Amino acid sequence: MKKTLLLTCLLLPLLSTAQLQSVFQHKIDSLYAKHKDAVGIMVHVESPKQDVSWSYATGVSDIKTGIALKREQPVLIASNTKPYVAAATLRLVEEGKISLDQPIKQLLSKQTRQMFEKANYDLNKITVKHLLSHTSGIQDYVNDAYFELVNEKPKHIWTKEEQIKRSMQMGKPQKVGEKFSYGDINY
């Protein structure tokens, strides 16, 4: 496998855009065929210097209906952004612009701060580290009902305020730093 991959990588610069797309499509289809437990795979390659803008999808969009995944359909990227946000945050820590142990109160806008304080969150206790480690005690706004709402209104652009308000409706603040509770609200 390693030799095939190496050979493929060495030959890629010699291929036309159409040939590259064919190679990528074959690799994606092969990967999907090996992992049938995957719902679907969607790939987009953007390389302006090489004049490449290519998308491909295989699999299903909905397990229940079996509707095919389409390359142009929107997808929720949600958790895929967390590593980038964490890396950017840690870069700010490296640059001395923020601290992991810094309370989040002064990092939030006045409106956001007021929303959390109205719901009895102590923003002087919640730190950047708590947010990154999902131990902030902030209730998440995501549950099955949220996904139903998103599916009912696929073109609705959810605001930060709507998500925070929903979070406040989900329950009371939990103890800070005591329990891991994965949630989009932390990011």
C-alpha positions as a printed Julia matrix, in Angstrom:
187×3 Matrix{Float64}:
   0.0    0.0     0.0
   2.79   2.46    0.9
   4.52   1.9    -2.44
   1.27   2.47   -4.35
   0.57   5.66   -2.41
   4.12   6.92   -2.95
   3.95   6.18   -6.67
   0.58   7.91   -6.92
   1.94  10.98   -5.1
   4.98  11.15   -7.38
   2.82  10.94  -10.5
   0.19  13.5    -9.42
   2.07  16.57  -10.76
   2.27  14.88  -14.19
  -1.48  14.35  -14.52
  -4.03  16.67  -16.11
  -6.8   18.12  -13.96
  -9.29  15.6   -15.38
  -6.9   12.72  -14.66
  -6.32  14.0   -11.11
 -10.05  14.18  -10.52
 -10.4   10.61  -11.75
  -7.6    9.43   -9.43
  -9.13  11.25   -6.44
 -12.61   9.94   -7.23
 -11.3    6.37   -7.45
  -9.45   6.74   -4.11
 -12.55   8.16   -2.4
 -14.8    5.43   -3.82
 -12.29   2.78   -2.7
 -12.14   4.25    0.79
 -15.92   4.34    1.03
 -16.18   0.74   -0.23
 -13.8   -0.4     2.53
 -15.76   1.47    5.23
 -19.44   0.78    4.59
 -20.23   1.94    8.12
 -19.45   5.46    6.89
 -22.6    7.34    5.97
 -20.9    9.27    3.22
 -17.77  11.08    2.19
 -17.67  14.57    0.75
 -14.45  16.14   -0.51
 -13.64  19.55   -1.89
 -10.24  20.49   -3.31
  -9.46  24.13   -3.92
  -6.12  25.06   -5.45
  -6.31  28.32   -7.41
  -2.65  28.23   -8.44
  -3.25  24.9   -10.16
  -6.65  26.03  -11.48
  -8.42  23.31   -9.51
 -11.82  23.65   -7.87
 -13.28  20.16   -7.52
 -15.94  18.54   -5.36
 -17.06  14.95   -5.05
 -19.42  13.0    -2.82
 -20.31   9.37   -2.36
 -22.63   7.62    0.05
 -25.94   8.76    1.46
 -27.2   12.04    2.79
 -29.79  10.43    5.04
 -29.53   6.91    6.45
 -33.31   6.58    6.85
 -34.22   7.5     3.28
 -31.05   6.37    1.49
 -30.98   9.61   -0.49
 -27.61   9.99   -2.18
 -25.1   12.5    -0.87
 -24.58  15.26   -3.44
 -21.37  17.23   -3.81
 -23.17  20.59   -3.84
 -25.37  20.06   -0.79
 -24.65  22.05    2.36
 -23.35  20.17    5.37
 -23.04  20.99    9.02
 -19.35  21.36    9.77
 -19.84  22.02   13.47
 -17.27  19.92   15.32
 -14.83  19.89   12.41
 -13.99  23.5    13.25
 -13.05  22.83   16.88
  -9.41  21.81   16.22
  -8.88  25.02   14.24
 -10.45  27.17   16.95
  -8.36  25.4    19.6
  -5.17  25.84   17.55
  -5.92  29.54   16.98
  -6.65  29.99   20.69
  -3.4   28.27   21.66
  -1.54  30.53   19.22
  -2.99  33.53   21.08
  -1.77  31.93   24.32
   1.73  31.49   22.8
   1.72  35.13   21.75
   0.77  36.19   25.28
  -2.5   37.79   24.15
  -4.63  35.56   26.38
  -4.03  32.97   29.1
  -5.56  29.52   29.47
  -6.35  30.4    33.09
  -7.94  33.71   32.17
 -11.62  34.12   33.11
 -13.77  34.55   30.0
 -15.8   37.49   31.36
 -13.68  40.2    29.73
 -13.3   38.2    26.49
 -17.03  38.27   25.76
 -19.07  41.05   24.22
 -21.29  43.0    26.58
 -24.43  41.4    25.1
 -23.05  37.86   25.41
 -21.83  38.54   28.94
 -25.27  39.81   29.94
 -27.02  36.76   28.49
 -24.81  34.37   30.48
 -24.97  36.4    33.69
 -28.77  36.61   33.45
 -28.76  32.79   33.39
 -26.58  32.75   36.55
 -23.25  31.8    34.98
 -20.22  33.02   36.93
 -18.0   34.21   34.11
 -15.16  34.95   36.53
 -14.89  31.2    37.29
 -15.07  29.92   33.71
 -11.66  30.1    32.02
 -10.43  29.69   28.47
  -9.11  26.26   29.5
 -12.58  25.24   30.7
 -14.04  26.12   27.31
 -11.35  24.25   25.38
 -11.65  21.18   27.61
 -15.48  21.15   27.68
 -15.54  21.58   31.45
 -17.12  25.05   31.53
 -20.42  23.9    32.99
 -22.29  25.72   30.21
 -25.31  23.8    28.95
 -25.07  22.98   25.25
 -27.8   24.02   22.84
 -27.48  20.88   20.69
 -29.76  17.87   21.13
 -32.06  15.85   18.87
 -34.67  18.62   18.89
 -32.02  21.08   17.68
 -31.24  18.86   14.69
 -34.96  18.69   13.93
 -35.09  22.51   13.96
 -32.05  22.7    11.69
 -33.64  20.24    9.26
 -36.95  22.14    9.33
 -35.19  25.4     8.52
 -32.17  24.38    6.42
 -31.55  27.91    5.12
 -31.88  29.61    8.49
 -28.62  31.15    9.66
 -28.46  30.6    13.4
 -27.08  33.55   15.31
 -24.84  33.31   18.33
 -27.62  34.92   20.37
 -30.16  32.28   19.3
 -27.77  29.5    20.25
 -26.96  31.04   23.63
 -30.66  31.59   24.33
 -31.37  27.95   23.45
 -28.5   26.9    25.72
 -30.05  28.81   28.6
 -33.38  27.02   27.95
 -31.66  23.61   28.11
 -30.89  23.8    31.81
 -29.09  25.46   34.66
 -25.33  26.03   34.86
 -23.3   23.01   35.97
 -20.31  23.15   38.29
 -17.29  24.61   36.53
 -14.3   22.32   36.03
 -15.87  19.19   37.49
 -17.37  17.33   34.56
 -16.49  16.86   30.9
 -19.55  17.68   28.81
 -18.91  17.96   25.1
 -20.72  20.92   23.63
 -20.6   23.28   20.68
 -21.38  26.18   23.05
 -17.84  25.94   24.46
 -16.39  26.86   21.09
